[in-house]
């Protein structure tokens, strides 16, 4: 029975409203896509349904790789999760640092009403979590060692809601640690400032924003339905079409739209690209990346090999640099002077 429970536990995200791929959210996303195609694109009901449930996309080699990676990573997560830091650990460390700092007295803002505290906490948690996602995502595209890992996600040539789970295990660990640090820090800061007014009800409040994000079609970001927002709104929130631009292999789309839910970070830091009715995008990686969209051995082990090669090349360059700097050391000069004096 335990083995059966563990098996069904692998797919528990589909029945968990806290998770992005909760079947209810996927169903709502399908309805949004259907409404977009029929009302905005003026497509027929039949063609809209065929496009949403296109077997060439949902049953492509790339999609099947996504499904396999989802299961494998769930198993891996079960083993690695107990070894990772928890929110409690980070929250305690940050809280103790605040206590020792004496910058603000504990509970210095305890007079604020509880509804305001809940609203502030919900917004702060959502904004901090989204901003740290933006930062880590951007680093993954700009730092070679992180890109070797992250390009597993960009290797998808077709996209479905499950593609969000198409990540290398090392990226999964990195994002888990990011979430722990971001959320643990916010929790400890609010508990320090507002004291006992931060309780379970306050923490649950943040789920309202996450719920809204999911019921408004978060799963469509990894899909082939390029729903656009008005231009002004795409400066605030990332539309499905904008995230598809991020996955596009077109050169003009490189390093654009790193945001998760909010587009303001891309707007502020110059990586925003609004959608312009481009139509169908071509997803995946260029041939120069030498990455397979379907071969699991390449998907899991090629990034490790690339990281090793990168480190070897860097170490060789460092050694060459050091050798040039110390080519003629003071010790060498003293030795040569002694030899000359003997002569």
C-alpha positions in Angstrom: 0.0 0.0 0.0 2.9 2.4 0.8 4.4 1.7 -2.6 1.0 2.5 -4.2 0.7 5.7 -2.2 4.2 6.8 -3.3 3.3 6.1 -6.9 0.2 8.3 -6.7 2.2 10.9 -4.8 4.3 11.5 -7.9 1.2 13.0 -9.5 -0.2 14.8 -6.5 0.5 18.2 -8.1 -2.5 17.6 -10.4 -4.9 17.4 -7.4 -3.2 20.2 -5.3 -4.7 23.7 -5.7 -1.4 25.1 -4.5 0.3 23.8 -7.5 0.4 25.3 -11.0 -0.7 22.1 -12.8 -3.7 21.5 -10.6 -6.3 20.0 -13.1 -8.7 22.8 -12.2 -6.2 25.5 -13.4 -5.4 23.5 -16.5 -9.1 23.2 -17.3 -9.6 27.0 -16.8 -6.6 27.7 -19.0 -8.2 25.5 -21.8 -11.5 27.5 -21.5 -9.5 30.8 -21.7 -7.7 29.5 -24.8 -11.0 28.4 -26.3 -12.6 31.8 -25.7 -9.6 33.6 -27.1 -9.6 31.6 -30.3 -13.4 31.8 -30.9 -14.1 35.3 -29.8 -10.8 37.2 -30.6 -9.4 35.1 -33.4 -12.9 34.3 -34.8 -12.0 30.7 -35.3 -14.6 28.0 -35.5 -15.4 25.8 -32.5 -14.0 22.8 -34.2 -10.8 24.3 -35.3 -10.3 25.9 -31.9 -10.7 22.6 -30.1 -8.3 20.9 -32.6 -5.7 23.6 -32.0 -5.9 23.5 -28.2 -5.7 19.6 -28.2 -3.4 19.3 -31.1 -2.0 15.7 -30.9 1.1 16.8 -32.9 2.0 19.0 -29.9 0.7 17.0 -26.9 2.1 13.7 -28.2 5.3 15.0 -29.8 8.7 13.5 -29.0 9.5 16.7 -27.1 6.3 16.5 -25.1 6.9 12.9 -24.1 10.3 13.9 -22.9 8.6 16.5 -20.7 6.4 13.9 -19.2 9.3 11.6 -18.5 11.4 14.4 -17.0 8.4 15.3 -14.8 8.3 11.8 -13.3 12.1 11.4 -12.9 12.4 14.8 -11.3 9.6 14.0 -8.8 11.5 10.9 -7.7 14.8 12.9 -7.5 13.0 15.6 -5.4 11.8 13.0 -3.0 15.4 12.0 -2.2 17.0 15.5 -2.2 14.3 17.6 -0.4 15.3 16.4 3.1 18.8 17.6 2.5 17.9 21.2 1.6 17.5 24.1 3.9 14.0 24.9 5.0 12.1 28.1 5.3 12.2 27.7 9.1 16.0 27.7 9.0 16.3 30.8 6.8 13.5 32.6 8.7 15.2 31.9 12.0 18.6 33.1 10.8 17.2 36.3 9.3 15.0 36.9 12.4 18.0 36.5 14.8 20.0 38.9 12.6 17.3 41.5 12.9 17.0 41.1 16.6 20.8 41.6 17.1 20.9 44.6 14.7 18.8 46.9 17.1 17.8 49.0 14.0 14.1 48.7 14.7 12.6 47.4 18.0 10.8 44.1 17.8 7.1 44.6 17.0 7.8 48.2 16.1 4.8 48.3 13.7 2.5 46.1 15.8 -0.1 48.9 15.9 -1.1 48.4 12.3 -4.4 46.7 11.8 -4.5 43.0 10.9 -6.2 43.4 7.5 -3.5 45.8 6.5 -0.8 43.4 7.7 -2.3 40.6 5.7 -2.5 42.8 2.5 1.1 44.0 2.9 2.4 40.5 3.6 0.6 39.1 0.6 1.9 41.7 -1.8 5.4 41.7 -0.3 5.7 37.9 -0.6 4.4 37.9 -4.2 6.7 40.7 -5.3 9.8 39.4 -3.6 9.2 35.9 -4.8 8.6 37.1 -8.4 11.6 39.5 -8.4 14.0 36.7 -7.2 12.6 34.5 -9.9 13.5 37.2 -12.4 17.0 37.6 -11.1 17.8 33.9 -11.1 16.2 33.4 -14.5 18.3 36.2 -16.0 21.5 34.9 -14.4 20.8 31.5 -15.9 20.9 33.1 -19.4 23.9 35.2 -18.7 26.3 32.9 -16.8 27.6 30.0 -18.9 27.6 27.4 -16.1 23.9 28.2 -15.3 23.0 28.3 -19.0 24.3 24.8 -19.4 21.7 23.7 -16.9 18.9 26.0 -17.9 18.9 25.1 -21.6 17.3 21.8 -20.7 14.2 23.8 -20.2 14.7 25.7 -23.5 15.2 22.5 -25.3 11.5 21.9 -25.5 10.4 22.1 -29.2 6.7 22.0 -28.3 5.2 23.4 -25.1 2.4 22.2 -22.8 1.7 23.0 -19.1 4.0 20.1 -18.1 7.0 21.9 -19.8 7.2 24.1 -16.7 8.6 21.0 -15.0 11.1 20.3 -17.8 14.2 21.4 -15.8 17.5 19.8 -14.9 17.6 18.6 -11.3 20.3 21.1 -10.5 18.0 23.9 -11.6 15.3 22.5 -9.5 17.5 22.6 -6.5 18.6 26.2 -7.3 15.0 27.4 -7.6 14.0 25.6 -4.4 16.8 27.4 -2.5 15.8 30.7 -4.1 12.2 30.2 -2.9 13.3 29.2 0.6 15.5 32.3 1.0 13.0 34.7 -0.5 10.0 33.5 1.4 11.8 32.8 4.6 13.2 36.3 4.6 9.8 37.9 4.1 8.2 35.8 6.8 10.9 36.7 9.4 10.9 40.4 8.5 7.1 40.7 8.9 7.1 38.7 12.1 9.8 41.0 13.5 8.0 44.1 12.5 4.4 43.2 13.2 4.8 40.6 16.0 1.9 38.3 16.7 -0.2 39.8 13.9 1.7 37.6 11.5 0.1 34.2 11.9 -1.3 31.4 9.8 -4.1 33.6 8.4 -1.5 36.1 7.3 0.6 33.5 5.5 -2.5 32.0 3.8 -3.3 35.4 2.4 -0.5 35.3 -0.1 -2.2 32.3 -1.8 -5.0 34.6 -3.0 -2.6 36.3 -5.4 -1.1 33.0 -6.5 -4.7 31.7 -7.0 -5.5 34.7 -9.2 -2.4 34.2 -11.2 -3.3 30.5 -11.9 -6.9 31.0 -12.7 -6.1 33.7 -15.2 -4.2 31.3 -17.4 -0.6 30.8 -16.0 -0.5 27.4 -17.7 -0.9 29.1 -21.1 2.6 30.6 -20.8 3.9 27.2 -21.7 1.6 26.5 -24.6 1.1 27.1 -28.3 -1.8 29.5 -27.8 -0.3 33.0 -28.1 -2.7 35.1 -26.1 -1.7 38.7 -26.0 -2.5 41.5 -23.5 -3.0 45.2 -24.4 0.4 46.8 -24.9 0.2 48.8 -21.7 -0.7 45.7 -19.7 2.3 43.8 -21.1 4.5 46.3 -19.3 3.1 45.1 -16.0 2.2 41.4 -16.5 3.8 38.8 -18.7 1.3 37.5 -21.2 1.4 33.9 -22.6 2.6 35.4 -25.9 5.5 37.2 -24.2 6.7 34.0 -22.5 6.5 32.3 -25.8 8.7 35.0 -27.2 11.2 34.2 -24.5 11.3 30.5 -25.8 11.5 31.6 -29.4 14.8 30.8 -31.2 14.5 34.0 -33.3 17.6 36.1 -32.7 15.6 39.2 -32.0 13.9 37.4 -29.1 17.1 36.4 -27.3 17.3 37.4 -23.6 13.8 38.9 -23.5 11.0 38.6 -21.1 12.6 36.8 -18.1 9.7 37.7 -15.8 7.5 35.1 -14.2 4.3 36.9 -13.5 5.3 40.5 -13.6 6.8 42.3 -16.6 7.8 45.3 -14.7 11.3 43.8 -14.0 11.9 43.4 -17.7 10.6 46.9 -18.3 12.9 48.4 -15.6 16.0 46.4 -16.6 15.6 46.7 -20.4 14.7 43.1 -21.3 11.0 43.7 -22.1 9.6 42.6 -25.5 5.9 43.2 -26.0 4.0 40.8 -28.3 3.2 42.1 -31.7 1.0 39.4 -33.2 4.0 37.4 -34.5 1.9 34.2 -35.0 3.4 30.8 -34.4 6.8 30.7 -32.8 9.6 28.1 -33.3 10.7 26.8 -30.0 13.8 24.9 -28.9 17.5 25.5 -29.3 19.7 26.2 -32.3 21.9 23.4 -33.6 25.0 25.1 -32.2 23.9 24.3 -28.7 24.3 20.6 -29.4 21.3 19.7 -27.2 18.6 17.0 -27.8 15.0 17.7 -27.2 14.1 14.1 -26.6 17.2 12.0 -25.5 17.1 11.7 -21.7 20.7 10.8 -21.4 21.8 14.0 -23.2 19.2 16.1 -21.3 20.5 14.9 -17.9 24.2 14.4 -18.4 25.2 16.8 -21.2 25.0 19.9 -18.9 27.3 18.2 -16.4 29.8 17.5 -19.1 29.6 21.0 -20.4 30.2 22.4 -16.9 33.2 20.2 -16.4 34.7 21.3 -19.7 34.0 24.9 -18.9 35.8 24.6 -15.6 38.8 22.9 -17.2 39.1 25.6 -19.8 38.9 28.3 -17.1 41.4 26.6 -14.9 43.8 26.3 -17.9 43.4 30.0 -18.6 44.0 30.9 -15.0 47.2 28.8 -14.9 48.4 30.4 -18.1 47.7 33.9 -16.7 49.5 33.0 -13.4 52.4 31.6 -15.3 52.8 34.8 -17.3 52.6 37.0 -14.2 55.2 35.0 -12.3 57.3 34.1 -15.2 60.3 35.8 -13.7 59.9 35.7 -9.9 62.2 37.4 -7.4 63.4 33.9 -6.4 64.5 33.3 -9.9 66.4 36.6 -10.0 68.2 35.8 -6.7 69.2 32.4 -8.0 70.6 33.8 -11.2 72.6 36.4 -9.3 74.1 33.7 -7.2 75.1 31.7 -10.2 76.7 34.8 -11.8 78.7 35.5 -8.6 80.0 31.9 -8.6 81.2 32.4 -12.2 
